[in-house]
Amino acid sequence: MTNNVTAARRALEEGNLRIAENALGVPAANDTDACVMRAEILFLRGESERALRVGEEILSRLHRAGQESPELLFVTGASACDLGNEAVGMQRLERGAAAAAAAENWTLLSRIQLQMLERSAGGGEPYSSLPLCAAAIRSVHKSGSQSVLTDAHVTFARLEAQKGATEQATRHLRHVERLLGGRTSWVGASARLTSAIVFSLQGDIESACDAARTAAQEAEYTGWVKGEAIAAGNLAFFYACSGNLSDAESRLAHAEALGYSSPRFEYAIRDTRIGLALARKDFAQVDELWAAAQHDVQGVGVWYRLRAAHTRVRALISQRRFDEAVRLASDGISEATHSRNQLFEYMFRLSIIEAQAASGVTDDKLGLMAPPLVASPGLLGVRRNLIAGALANIGDARAARQAASAQRLLSVCGAQFEWQTSQREELNCDAKSSSGVDLDDAVALIDLAGYPFVSRRRFSRCWKRRGQLTLSPCSQKASVSAA
């Protein structure tokens, strides 16, 4: 192994792709070790097309010599998957795993199995139920490698976040933070991107933006182009949730200009563009973008499809195309149920109830449909909003308070953009003219007990406007906990 390869490997262990690439330089065509390393760096940076091309050239040369490289099978297999060719990619990953296991290379086997596990989960299978999950955990422990263990925690955090299991995801992310020990690394940037998703699922858009911005800086510093593009795309979505459409457009343009491309990334970017068009009520563009997206679903994981389907359902409801919204949401429930994603299942059910109510169909299941444990304040607000409508339909005086509570819940996490709930003007007027703190107010406090960021940032301001509750941030937290 050349000194260049050794130095590049050391930089990779430290998590800096930029230093690794500079240390390696441009390898000679006959320096197989260096060419393999170059392919790996290209893949990690997010240049899967180039990585695949370089890797396949070396594989062909080795094949003619009767040799095979499990490292190259990993790189070319993962690159093919990233480009949407799952069949070829998974086949190569399986061959690489068999070769790595035969050589008792537990570090490489762990990386391959983690990649395969994430791809399998992207197809809609609950990852924890797959035999590959247990096999990957065994390989990680056998490797004895701290970097492999860190990669594993990042992978599991991402998988847990995608099914809405924010507490489990957060536990994995804490392990990543401990293992990295404050070191700047592209792996740390990846963990921060997952943190941003966790924060957004919890309704804490401000913290999600902070995490995404830090991830972007760390990704740029370490040469992780893929992460820089994903961070920009995520920021575009978060800015849109906050109603900052101009900055959202700017971040989208930056994400696209960085040059990273994959089916999942392009699908997610298009979903954000659909959301922006929906915010502008440009329904013609919404329909055009959605139609185009349905022709590019190969290689797109179930989480991305569910996310985009939710956006489409919200757009259909905004256009009062209720029958179409119900049909698409019902399909979404089926896919979410299969992948055991309770969060999206609940979101689609809320949309169905809203669409049916707007069509004059009453549904008495809402009161029995408890929110999942991962429900954000926004989802709690959507549920209250629907309850307010149902109460108003029967002339119940509690409708106004439920409506006001719903709007407070929606406002604290930027969910108005996503859900664009409509409220009767008379309910808002009645809520403003009412006084006193009643049981509904106490229930709202209990609803928010698991979301300290609400108390810390915005909840007190919302309630102070009513002149009824003037708790300090510390006493709010204590009161909520006591409740």
C-alpha positions in Angstrom: 0.0 0.0 0.0 1.4 3.4 -1.0 2.0 6.2 1.4 -0.7 8.2 -0.4 -3.3 5.5 0.2 -2.2 5.2 3.9 -2.6 9.0 4.3 -6.0 9.0 2.6 -7.2 6.1 4.7 -6.1 8.0 7.8 -8.1 11.1 6.7 -11.1 8.9 6.0 -10.9 7.5 9.5 -10.9 11.1 10.8 -13.9 11.8 8.7 -12.4 14.4 6.3 -13.1 13.6 2.6 -11.4 16.8 1.4 -8.1 15.9 3.1 -8.4 12.3 1.9 -8.9 13.3 -1.7 -6.0 15.8 -1.6 -3.7 13.2 0.1 -4.5 10.6 -2.6 -4.0 12.8 -5.6 -4.5 11.4 -9.0 -3.5 7.7 -8.8 -1.8 5.8 -11.6 -4.0 3.4 -13.5 -1.9 0.4 -12.4 -2.1 1.4 -8.7 -5.1 -0.7 -7.8 -5.2 0.2 -4.1 -5.1 3.9 -4.9 -7.8 3.5 -7.6 -10.1 1.6 -5.2 -9.6 4.3 -2.6 -10.4 7.0 -5.2 -13.7 5.2 -6.1 -14.6 5.0 -2.4 -13.9 8.7 -1.8 -16.0 9.6 -4.9 -18.9 7.6 -3.6 -18.7 9.0 -0.1 -18.6 12.6 -1.5 -21.8 11.9 -3.4 -20.3 11.5 -6.9 -21.8 8.0 -7.4 -21.8 8.1 -11.2 -18.0 8.8 -11.3 -17.4 6.3 -8.5 -19.3 3.6 -10.4 -17.4 4.3 -13.6 -14.0 4.2 -11.9 -14.9 1.1 -9.9 -16.2 -0.9 -12.9 -13.0 -0.2 -14.8 -11.0 -1.7 -12.0 -13.5 -4.6 -11.6 -13.1 -5.5 -15.3 -9.4 -5.5 -15.0 -9.4 -7.7 -11.9 -12.0 -10.0 -13.5 -9.7 -10.6 -16.4 -7.0 -11.6 -13.9 -9.3 -13.9 -12.1 -9.6 -11.7 -9.1 -12.4 -9.9 -7.2 -12.4 -7.1 -4.7 -15.1 -7.0 -2.0 -14.2 -3.3 -1.5 -15.1 -2.5 -5.1 -18.2 -4.6 -5.0 -19.3 -2.5 -2.0 -18.5 0.8 -3.7 -20.0 -0.1 -7.1 -23.0 -1.7 -5.4 -23.8 1.2 -3.2 -23.2 3.6 -6.0 -25.6 1.7 -8.3 -28.2 1.8 -5.5 -27.7 5.5 -5.1 -28.3 6.0 -8.8 -31.6 4.1 -8.6 -30.4 0.7 -10.0 -31.4 -1.3 -6.9 -31.3 -4.7 -8.6 -27.7 -4.5 -9.8 -26.6 -2.6 -6.6 -28.1 -5.1 -4.1 -26.6 -8.1 -6.1 -23.1 -6.6 -5.9 -23.6 -5.8 -2.2 -24.6 -9.4 -1.5 -21.5 -10.6 -3.4 -19.3 -8.2 -1.5 -20.8 -9.3 1.8 -20.1 -13.0 1.0 -16.5 -12.2 0.1 -15.9 -10.0 3.2 -17.4 -12.7 5.4 -15.2 -15.3 3.9 -12.1 -13.1 4.5 -13.4 -12.3 8.1 -13.2 -8.6 7.2 -15.8 -7.6 9.8 -15.3 -3.9 9.2 -16.1 -4.1 5.5 -18.9 -6.6 6.2 -20.5 -4.2 8.6 -20.5 -1.3 6.2 -22.0 -3.5 3.4 -24.7 -4.9 5.7 -25.6 -1.4 7.0 -25.9 -0.2 3.4 -28.1 -3.2 2.5 -30.3 -2.8 5.6 -31.0 0.8 4.8 -31.8 0.0 1.2 -34.2 -2.8 2.3 -35.9 -0.5 4.7 -36.3 2.0 1.9 -38.3 -0.5 0.1 -40.9 -0.5 2.8 -39.9 -3.4 5.0 -39.6 -2.6 8.8 -35.9 -2.8 9.3 -35.9 -4.2 12.8 -37.8 -7.3 11.6 -35.2 -8.1 8.9 -32.7 -10.9 9.7 -30.1 -8.6 8.2 -30.6 -6.2 11.1 -29.3 -8.7 13.6 -26.5 -9.8 11.3 -25.3 -6.2 10.9 -25.3 -5.7 14.6 -23.2 -8.8 15.1 -20.7 -7.7 12.5 -20.4 -4.3 14.0 -19.5 -5.8 17.4 -17.1 -8.2 15.8 -15.3 -5.4 13.9 -14.3 -3.7 17.2 -14.0 -0.5 15.1 -15.2 2.8 16.7 -15.7 4.4 13.2 -17.9 1.4 12.2 -19.9 1.7 15.5 -20.4 5.4 14.8 -21.6 4.7 11.3 -24.0 2.1 12.7 -25.5 4.5 15.2 -26.0 7.1 12.4 -27.7 4.6 10.2 -30.1 3.4 13.0 -30.8 6.9 14.0 -31.8 7.7 10.4 -34.0 4.6 10.1 -35.7 5.3 13.4 -36.3 9.0 12.4 -37.9 8.0 9.1 -40.5 5.9 10.9 -41.2 8.7 13.4 -39.5 7.1 16.4 -37.8 10.3 17.6 -36.8 9.1 21.0 -35.0 6.1 19.7 -33.3 8.2 17.0 -32.2 10.7 19.6 -30.6 7.9 21.7 -28.5 6.8 18.7 -27.5 10.4 18.0 -26.2 10.8 21.6 -24.0 7.8 21.1 -22.7 9.4 17.8 -21.9 12.6 19.7 -20.0 10.7 22.4 -18.0 8.6 19.9 -17.0 11.6 17.8 -15.9 13.5 20.9 -16.4 16.9 19.2 -14.3 16.0 16.2 -15.4 17.7 12.9 -16.4 14.9 10.5 -18.6 14.3 7.6 -20.2 11.6 9.8 -21.0 14.2 12.3 -22.6 16.3 9.6 -24.7 13.3 8.7 -25.8 12.9 12.3 -26.7 16.6 12.4 -28.9 16.2 9.3 -30.7 13.4 11.1 -31.1 15.6 14.2 -32.7 18.2 11.9 -35.2 15.7 10.8 -35.9 14.7 14.4 -36.4 18.3 15.4 -38.8 18.9 12.5 -40.8 15.8 13.4 -41.2 17.2 16.9 -42.3 20.5 15.5 -39.2 22.4 16.5 -38.4 24.1 13.2 -36.0 26.6 14.7 -33.8 23.9 16.1 -34.1 22.0 12.8 -32.8 25.0 10.9 -29.9 25.4 13.4 -28.9 21.7 13.0 -29.2 21.8 9.2 -27.1 25.0 9.0 -24.4 23.5 11.2 -24.5 20.3 9.1 -24.0 22.4 5.9 -20.9 24.1 7.4 -19.4 20.8 8.6 -20.2 19.1 5.2 -18.5 21.9 3.3 -15.4 21.9 5.5 -15.0 18.1 5.2 -15.7 18.0 1.4 -19.0 16.1 1.8 -20.8 17.5 -1.2 -23.8 15.2 -0.8 -24.4 16.4 2.7 -24.1 20.0 1.7 -26.7 19.5 -0.9 -29.1 17.6 1.4 -28.6 20.3 4.1 -29.6 23.0 1.6 -32.6 21.0 0.5 -33.7 20.5 4.1 -33.2 24.1 4.9 -35.4 25.0 1.9 -38.2 22.8 3.4 -37.8 24.2 6.9 -37.8 27.8 5.7 -41.0 27.1 3.7 -42.5 25.7 6.9 -41.7 29.0 8.6 -43.3 31.0 5.7 -39.9 32.3 4.5 -40.5 31.5 0.8 -37.7 33.7 -0.6 -35.0 32.0 1.5 -36.6 28.6 0.7 -36.2 29.3 -3.0 -32.6 30.4 -2.5 -31.7 27.3 -0.6 -33.3 25.1 -3.3 -31.3 26.8 -6.0 -28.1 26.3 -4.0 -28.9 22.6 -3.4 -29.4 22.0 -7.2 -26.3 24.0 -8.1 -24.0 21.8 -6.0 -24.3 19.0 -8.6 -25.3 16.1 -6.3 -28.0 13.9 -7.8 -29.9 10.8 -6.9 -33.5 9.6 -7.3 -34.3 10.2 -3.7 -32.7 13.6 -3.6 -34.4 14.8 -6.8 -37.8 13.5 -5.5 -37.4 15.3 -2.2 -36.4 18.5 -4.0 -39.5 18.3 -6.2 -41.7 17.7 -3.2 -40.4 20.9 -1.6 -41.1 22.7 -4.9 -44.6 21.4 -4.8 -45.0 22.7 -1.3 -43.7 26.1 -2.3 -46.1 26.2 -5.3 -48.9 25.2 -2.9 -48.0 28.1 -0.6 -48.3 30.4 -3.5 -51.6 28.7 -4.5 -50.1 28.0 -7.9 -52.2 24.8 -8.4 -51.3 24.5 -12.0 -47.6 24.1 -11.1 -48.5 21.8 -8.2 -50.3 19.4 -10.6 -47.4 19.7 -13.2 -44.7 18.9 -10.6 -46.7 16.0 -9.1 -47.3 14.4 -12.6 -43.6 14.7 -13.4 -42.7 13.1 -10.0 -44.8 10.0 -10.7 -42.5 9.2 -13.7 -39.4 9.2 -11.5 -40.1 6.9 -8.6 -37.5 4.2 -9.4 -35.0 4.1 -6.5 -37.1 6.4 -4.3 -37.6 5.0 -0.8 -40.9 4.6 0.9 -40.3 7.5 3.4 -39.9 9.9 0.4 -43.0 8.6 -1.3 -45.1 9.0 1.8 -43.8 12.5 2.4 -44.6 13.5 -1.1 -48.0 11.8 -1.0 -48.9 13.8 2.1 -48.0 17.0 0.3 -50.1 16.0 -2.6 -53.1 15.2 -0.3 -52.8 18.6 1.3 -52.8 20.2 -2.2 -55.9 18.3 -3.3 -57.7 19.4 -0.1 -56.7 23.0 -0.8 -58.2 22.7 -4.2 -61.4 21.0 -2.8 -60.7 17.9 -4.7 -61.8 15.8 -1.8 -62.5 12.5 -3.4 -59.1 12.4 -5.0 -57.5 13.4 -1.6 -59.3 10.6 0.2 -58.2 8.0 -2.4 -54.6 9.0 -2.3 -54.6 9.3 1.5 -56.1 5.8 1.7 -53.3 4.4 -0.5 -50.8 6.2 1.8 -52.3 4.5 4.9 -51.9 1.1 3.3 -48.2 1.8 2.5 -47.6 3.4 5.9 -49.2 0.4 7.7 -47.1 -2.0 5.7 -43.9 -0.2 6.7 -45.2 0.3 10.3 -44.9 4.0 10.1 -47.5 5.2 12.6 -46.7 8.9 12.0 -47.6 9.0 8.4 -50.6 6.6 9.0 -52.0 9.2 11.5 -51.3 12.1 9.2 -53.2 10.5 6.3 -56.1 9.6 8.6 -56.3 13.3 9.8 -56.4 14.4 6.1 -59.2 11.9 5.3 -61.3 13.2 8.2 -60.8 16.8 7.1 -61.6 16.0 3.5 -64.7 14.1 4.5 -65.9 16.8 6.9 -65.5 19.4 4.1 -67.6 17.2 1.9 -70.3 17.0 4.5 -69.4 13.5 5.7 -69.3 13.2 9.5 -66.9 10.8 11.1 -67.3 9.9 14.8 -63.9 8.1 14.9 -61.9 11.3 15.6 -62.5 11.3 19.3 -61.3 7.8 19.6 -58.2 8.3 17.3 -55.5 9.0 19.8 -52.4 10.7 18.4 -49.2 8.5 18.2 -46.5 9.1 20.7 -44.4 10.9 18.1 -47.1 13.5 17.2 -45.8 17.0 17.1 -47.7 20.0 18.5 -48.7 20.7 14.9 -50.5 17.3 14.6 -52.1 17.9 18.0 -53.3 21.2 16.6 -54.7 19.7 13.4 -56.7 17.2 15.6 -58.0 20.0 17.7 -58.9 22.0 14.6 -61.0 19.1 13.4 -62.7 18.7 16.8 -63.5 22.4 16.7 -65.3 21.9 13.4 -67.2 18.9 14.6 -68.3 20.9 17.8 -69.3 23.9 15.7 -71.5 21.7 13.5 -73.6 20.7 16.6 -73.6 24.2 18.1 -71.3 23.3 21.0 -69.9 26.4 22.7 -66.5 24.7 23.2 -65.8 25.0 19.5 -64.3 28.5 19.8 -61.8 27.5 22.5 -60.8 24.3 20.6 -60.2 26.4 17.5 -58.1 29.0 19.4 -56.1 26.2 21.0 -55.6 24.5 17.6 -54.2 27.7 16.1 -51.8 28.2 19.1 -50.5 24.7 18.7 -50.1 25.1 14.9 -48.3 28.4 15.2 -45.6 27.2 17.7 -44.1 24.8 15.1 -44.9 26.4 11.7 -47.5 23.8 10.8 -49.8 26.3 9.1 -47.8 26.0 5.9 -48.0 22.2 5.8 -51.6 21.9 6.8 -53.2 25.2 5.8 -56.1 24.6 8.0 -59.1 26.8 7.5 -61.2 28.1 10.4 -64.6 29.8 10.5 -64.2 33.5 11.2 -66.9 33.4 13.8 -65.0 30.8 15.8 -61.9 33.0 15.9 -63.9 36.0 16.9 -65.6 34.1 19.7 -62.3 32.8 20.9 -60.8 36.3 21.1 -63.8 37.7 23.0 -63.8 34.9 25.6 -62.0 35.2 28.9 -60.7 33.0 31.6 -58.7 29.8 31.7 -60.8 26.6 31.5 -60.2 22.9 31.2 -59.4 23.1 27.5 -56.5 25.5 28.4 -55.2 23.0 31.0 -55.4 20.2 28.4 -53.4 22.3 26.0 -50.7 22.6 28.6 -50.7 18.8 29.1 -50.5 18.3 25.3 -47.3 20.3 25.2 -45.7 18.6 28.2 -43.3 16.6 26.0 -42.2 19.7 24.0 -40.0 21.9 26.2 -39.0 24.0 23.1 -42.5 25.4 23.0 -42.3 26.8 26.5 -38.8 28.0 25.9 -39.5 30.0 22.7 -43.1 30.9 21.9 -45.8 29.4 24.0 -45.6 32.0 26.7 -45.9 34.8 24.2 -49.0 33.3 22.7 -50.7 33.1 26.1 -49.5 36.4 27.4 -51.4 38.1 24.6 -54.6 36.8 26.2 -53.5 38.3 29.6 -54.3 35.1 31.4 -51.0 33.3 31.9 -47.7 35.0 32.7 -45.4 32.3 33.7 -41.7 32.5 33.2 -40.0 29.9 31.0 -38.7 28.0 34.1 -42.0 28.1 35.9 -43.8 27.1 32.7 -41.7 24.0 32.5 -42.3 23.1 36.1 -46.1 23.7 35.7 -46.3 21.6 32.6 -44.4 18.8 34.3 -46.6 18.9 37.3 -49.7 18.8 35.2 
